[in-house]
């Protein structure tokens, strides 16, 4: 009889501990369910975690194509058809702007460890269109973009070793050592020495001191090593050499449009992190992915202009259920969105043809 009583007491104690732990865990920070895999080979299991749009949306733009949350932290928007990069605070208040002049259209923005901005612009003339990379010296401008001195770093006409006026820059990101990486598209080279499709690593502040065209990639096709028609790039979190690219191929049935490359220091080669058809990031049939971002947990965000959809993958390549979006101009809707950024639990999306920036927070992060 005494043994049964002791067993009963033990069960009461265990149940009490469980209930107390549950109650106490609810008193602290809310659990971020986004860090856990919530799909099974693309099949959604169960979750009430969704992104909730924050208001007001920011509407003072004309076809914004990219957004960056800087290290300050301040927000920078490539206000493409206004020929301007706009600097805002986290509440959306405009601090300053930099206009690049008529027929110069900012497309992509990155920032290095010195707080300098690197901006890809398309410069359109009566003859052709070339891409330019500008450096904006933010510290020299007192942190105000309108006062920042501007240097032209490189154009898409730069020979590597050949040159072609049909080449364009499509993405830019910065490594921890302040070297930066650019994706380039263009026609094939008939003698196979210098094709237009390339990934280029550069160094230099006021001018270029080193240009390296990365090797080991395929310039066409849909393999795991393909860099055909790249549309964006971001350096992987917590890495000195890895990066993720998006490929904007014209068809909508190809796989391998978002590829995470890991650098192999032994071989000096870049190898795809995901190659299994069991991984959602491989299996997803993107339309035209344009922007890529990561959060502090290494989740990958991909904004797709054709699908009008935000895809979110965890670091294991699994598609997370809080991915969302479809065509429109309402809550959770987009019209050809092209840029994405993440900071402090807030997701920022450049909703390009709705001429706005929209912000979202996970339901589990709301107060």
C-alpha positions in Angstrom: 0.0 0.0 0.0 2.9 2.3 0.9 4.5 1.6 -2.5 1.3 2.5 -4.4 1.1 5.8 -2.4 4.8 6.6 -3.3 4.1 6.0 -6.9 1.1 8.3 -6.8 3.1 11.1 -5.2 5.8 10.7 -7.8 3.2 11.1 -10.6 1.8 14.2 -8.9 5.3 15.8 -8.6 6.0 15.1 -12.3 2.7 16.5 -13.4 3.3 19.6 -11.3 6.8 20.2 -12.7 5.5 19.8 -16.2 2.7 22.3 -15.7 5.0 24.8 -13.9 7.5 24.6 -16.7 4.8 25.2 -19.3 3.5 28.2 -17.4 6.9 29.7 -16.8 8.0 29.3 -20.4 5.0 31.4 -21.5 6.2 34.3 -19.3 9.4 34.9 -21.2 10.1 35.5 -24.9 7.8 33.7 -27.2 9.2 30.7 -28.9 10.2 31.3 -32.6 8.6 28.3 -34.3 10.3 29.3 -37.5 13.5 27.7 -36.5 12.0 24.2 -36.5 11.4 22.1 -39.6 7.7 22.1 -40.3 7.5 20.3 -43.6 8.0 16.7 -44.6 9.4 16.6 -48.1 7.3 19.7 -49.0 4.2 18.5 -47.2 3.0 20.9 -44.5 2.5 19.3 -41.1 0.8 21.7 -38.8 1.4 25.2 -37.5 -0.4 28.4 -36.7 2.7 30.5 -37.4 2.0 33.1 -40.1 3.4 36.4 -41.2 1.2 39.4 -40.2 1.4 42.5 -42.3 2.4 45.7 -40.4 0.9 49.0 -41.1 1.2 51.5 -42.6 2.9 50.3 -45.8 5.4 52.8 -47.2 4.1 54.2 -50.6 6.6 57.0 -51.5 8.4 55.0 -54.2 8.3 54.3 -57.9 9.1 50.7 -58.8 11.5 50.0 -55.9 13.6 47.0 -56.8 15.7 46.3 -53.7 15.8 46.9 -50.0 18.6 46.7 -47.5 18.8 47.0 -43.7 22.2 48.4 -43.0 24.5 47.9 -40.0 23.5 51.3 -38.4 20.7 50.0 -38.6 19.0 52.2 -41.3 17.0 51.2 -44.3 18.0 51.8 -47.9 15.6 51.4 -50.8 16.6 51.3 -54.5 13.8 53.6 -55.7 14.5 52.5 -59.3 12.3 54.7 -61.5 13.0 57.8 -59.3 16.7 57.2 -60.1 17.3 57.4 -56.3 18.4 55.4 -53.3 16.3 56.5 -50.3 17.6 56.3 -46.7 15.0 55.7 -44.0 14.8 55.0 -40.3 13.2 51.8 -39.0 9.9 53.5 -38.7 9.9 54.5 -42.3 10.8 58.2 -41.9 12.9 59.5 -44.8 16.3 60.7 -43.6 17.9 61.6 -47.0 18.3 60.4 -50.5 20.9 60.2 -53.3 19.7 60.8 -56.9 22.0 59.3 -59.6 20.6 61.5 -62.4 18.4 61.0 -65.4 18.6 57.5 -67.1 20.6 56.0 -64.2 18.5 53.4 -62.4 19.6 51.8 -59.1 18.9 48.1 -59.0 20.7 46.4 -56.1 22.3 47.6 -52.8 24.9 46.1 -50.5 26.9 47.5 -47.6 30.4 46.7 -46.4 31.9 46.7 -42.9 32.9 50.4 -43.3 29.3 51.4 -43.7 29.9 52.2 -47.4 27.0 51.5 -49.8 27.7 49.6 -53.0 24.9 50.2 -55.6 24.4 48.5 -58.9 22.8 50.9 -61.4 21.8 50.5 -65.0 22.9 53.5 -67.1 20.8 53.8 -70.3 22.0 55.8 -73.3 20.8 56.1 -76.9 23.3 53.5 -77.8 23.1 50.8 -75.2 22.7 50.0 -71.5 25.6 49.3 -69.2 25.8 48.4 -65.5 27.8 50.5 -63.0 28.8 49.8 -59.4 29.0 53.0 -57.3 30.5 53.3 -53.8 28.9 55.8 -51.5 31.2 56.8 -48.7 28.7 57.1 -45.9 31.1 58.0 -43.0 32.6 60.8 -45.1 29.1 62.1 -45.6 28.4 62.1 -41.8 26.1 59.1 -42.2 23.7 61.0 -44.5 23.4 59.5 -47.9 22.7 62.8 -49.6 26.1 64.1 -48.4 28.0 60.9 -49.2 30.8 61.2 -51.8 30.2 58.9 -54.8 32.9 56.8 -56.6 32.4 54.7 -59.8 34.1 51.4 -59.0 33.5 49.3 -62.1 31.3 49.0 -65.1 30.0 45.9 -66.9 32.4 46.8 -69.8 35.4 45.9 -67.6 37.3 43.2 -69.5 37.9 39.8 -67.8 39.9 39.6 -70.1 37.5 40.4 -73.0 34.8 43.0 -73.0 31.2 43.1 -74.2 28.6 45.8 -74.1 25.9 43.2 -73.7 26.9 42.2 -70.2 25.0 43.4 -67.1 25.5 43.2 -63.4 22.6 41.6 -61.5 23.6 41.1 -57.9 26.1 42.2 -55.3 27.0 41.2 -51.7 29.9 41.7 -49.3 32.2 39.2 -47.5 33.3 39.8 -43.9 36.8 40.9 -45.2 35.1 43.7 -47.2 35.8 42.0 -50.6 32.6 41.9 -52.6 31.0 39.6 -55.1 29.0 40.4 -58.2 26.9 38.3 -60.5 27.1 39.1 -64.2 25.0 37.9 -67.1 25.7 38.1 -70.8 26.2 36.3 -74.1 28.5 33.3 -74.4 32.0 33.6 -75.6 32.6 31.8 -78.9 36.1 30.7 -77.9 35.2 29.9 -74.3 37.6 32.2 -72.6 35.4 34.9 -71.1 31.6 34.2 -71.2 29.2 36.8 -70.1 27.7 34.6 -67.3 30.1 34.9 -64.4 30.6 35.5 -60.7 33.3 38.0 -59.9 35.1 38.7 -56.7 36.6 42.2 -56.3 38.6 44.2 -53.8 39.2 48.0 -53.6 37.8 51.1 -52.0 38.1 54.2 -54.2 39.1 52.0 -57.2 39.4 48.3 -58.0 42.7 46.7 -56.9 41.8 43.0 -57.6 39.4 41.2 -59.9 38.9 37.4 -59.7 36.5 35.5 -61.9 35.4 32.5 -59.9 35.8 29.2 -61.6 34.2 25.8 -61.6 30.7 26.9 -62.6 28.6 26.1 -65.7 27.6 29.0 -67.8 24.4 27.5 -69.1 21.8 24.8 -68.2 20.1 23.9 -65.0 22.7 21.9 -63.2 23.7 22.4 -59.5 26.7 24.4 -60.8 24.8 26.6 -63.3 25.1 30.3 -63.1 23.0 31.0 -66.1 21.0 34.2 -65.9 21.6 35.0 -62.2 19.3 37.6 -60.7 20.7 38.0 -57.1 23.3 37.0 -54.6 23.8 37.1 -50.9 26.8 36.1 -48.8 25.8 33.3 -46.4 25.6 34.1 -42.7 28.5 33.2 -40.5 30.7 32.4 -43.5 33.8 34.0 -45.0 33.3 32.5 -48.5 29.9 30.8 -49.0 27.1 32.5 -50.9 23.6 31.9 -52.3 22.5 32.8 -55.8 19.1 33.1 -57.5 18.7 32.3 -61.2 16.0 34.0 -63.2 15.7 31.6 -66.2 12.8 32.2 -68.6 11.0 28.9 -68.0 8.9 28.1 -65.0 9.6 24.3 -64.7 13.3 24.3 -64.1 14.6 23.2 -60.7 17.8 24.5 -59.0 17.0 28.2 -59.4 18.2 29.0 -55.8 21.7 27.5 -55.2 23.7 27.7 -51.9 27.4 27.3 -52.7 29.9 26.2 -50.0 33.6 26.9 -50.5 35.8 23.8 -50.2 39.1 25.2 -48.8 40.9 21.9 -49.7 40.0 21.8 -53.4 39.4 25.6 -53.8 36.1 24.7 -55.4 32.5 25.9 -54.8 30.1 23.0 -54.2 26.3 23.2 -53.9 25.1 22.6 -50.4 21.7 21.1 -51.5 21.5 18.4 -54.3 18.9 16.0 -53.0 15.4 15.9 -54.5 14.3 15.4 -50.9 15.2 19.0 -50.1 12.5 21.5 -50.8 14.9 24.2 -51.9 15.9 21.9 -54.8 12.4 20.8 -55.7 10.7 24.2 -55.6 9.7 25.4 -59.0 10.3 29.1 -58.7 9.1 31.5 -61.3 11.5 34.5 -61.4 13.3 34.6 -58.0 15.0 38.0 -57.7 16.0 38.8 -54.1 17.6 36.7 -51.4 18.1 37.3 -47.7 18.9 35.5 -44.5 18.1 36.0 -40.8 20.2 35.3 -37.8 19.1 31.7 -37.7 20.3 31.2 -41.3 16.7 30.8 -42.7 16.7 31.7 -46.4 14.1 34.2 -47.8 13.5 34.2 -51.6 11.1 36.7 -53.2 9.6 35.6 -56.5 8.4 38.3 -58.9 6.5 35.9 -61.1 4.8 33.9 -58.4 4.2 37.0 -56.2 5.4 34.8 -53.3 7.8 34.9 -50.4 9.5 31.5 -49.9 11.2 30.8 -46.6 13.5 27.8 -46.1 15.4 26.8 -43.0 19.1 26.1 -43.1 18.4 22.4 -43.9 16.6 23.4 -47.1 13.1 22.7 -45.9 10.3 24.9 -47.0 8.6 26.5 -44.0 4.9 26.8 -43.8 4.9 30.6 -43.1 5.9 31.1 -46.8 3.1 33.3 -48.3 1.9 35.7 -51.0 -0.1 35.9 -54.1 -1.0 38.5 -56.7 -2.8 41.7 -55.6 -2.3 44.9 -53.6 -4.0 43.9 -50.3 -2.8 42.3 -47.1 -0.1 39.6 -47.9 -0.4 40.3 -51.6 2.3 41.5 -54.1 2.7 42.7 -57.6 6.1 41.6 -59.1 8.1 42.0 -55.8 11.9 42.1 -56.3 13.7 42.8 -53.1 13.7 41.3 -49.6 15.5 42.0 -46.3 15.2 40.8 -42.7 16.1 42.6 -39.5 15.1 42.1 -35.8 12.2 39.8 -36.5 10.8 42.1 -39.3 10.6 41.0 -42.9 10.8 43.9 -45.5 9.7 43.4 -49.1 10.1 45.7 -52.0 6.7 45.3 -53.6 7.9 46.7 -56.9 4.9 47.3 -59.1 2.7 48.2 -56.2 5.2 51.0 -55.6 5.6 50.3 -51.9 7.6 48.7 -49.1 5.6 46.2 -47.0 6.6 44.8 -43.6 5.7 41.6 -41.8 6.2 40.0 -38.5 5.6 36.4 -37.4 2.5 35.9 -35.4 4.7 34.3 -32.7 6.7 37.5 -32.5 3.8 39.8 -32.0 3.3 41.3 -28.5 
